[in-house]
Amino acid sequence: MKKTVILFALAISILSCNKTSETKEFKTAYIDTAKLMEESTEAKDIEAKYKDKSKVMGNQLEVEVARWKSDAANFQKNAQANGMAWAQQKGAELQKREQELSYAQEAMLRQLQQESGVELDSVIKTYKNTIKEYGKEKGYDYIYGTGETATVLYAKDSYDITKDIIKIVNDKYKSSAKKEEKTEDKAEAKK
């Protein structure tokens, strides 16, 4: 019985030594997503577009606020001279306009956030597809993201492919902008 157990153990150890190791090393990399968004031309263009739009909309609102402030100053000057009934009526009108201005400002901010959010979501979707294509092309098993929502706590700098992805997305954006310009030029030439 002892001999059988020893022979069985010896057979198992010989068989286990002959097995080849099936461990596979994975090719991994990471992208600093915050840096990608900061340095991509398309994201910068969208940000600039909405800053400009915000200024234009803000200027329109500032004109209304200045008019309201002027009316409020006139109200204070004329309140005693025109009587209590007039003061109550004008005071209510001024409060209503102030509230409308506040609502207009909130609506403007919501509109800008919603519009820019839709464009940025589209850009992010495009970038994800670009990263996926890049990963397949370069043979990566995993590409992680770091940045504001960190999924990688540590990685060697040699695994950072952020610059490569920024170059790719910027080149794609430039080439699509050139195609749009050519299409616009052709349309103008036909006129």
Secondary structure, DSSP 8 states (H G I E B T S, - for coil): -HHHHHHHHHHHHHHHHHS--------EEEEEHHHHHHH-HHHHHHHHHHHHHHHHHHHHHHHHHHHHHHHHHHHHHHHHHH-HHHHHHHHHHHHHHHHHHHHHHHHHHHHHHHHHHHHHHHHHHHHHHHHHHHHHHHT-SEEEEESSS---S---GGGB-HHHHHHHHHHHHHHHHHHHHHHHHHHHHH-
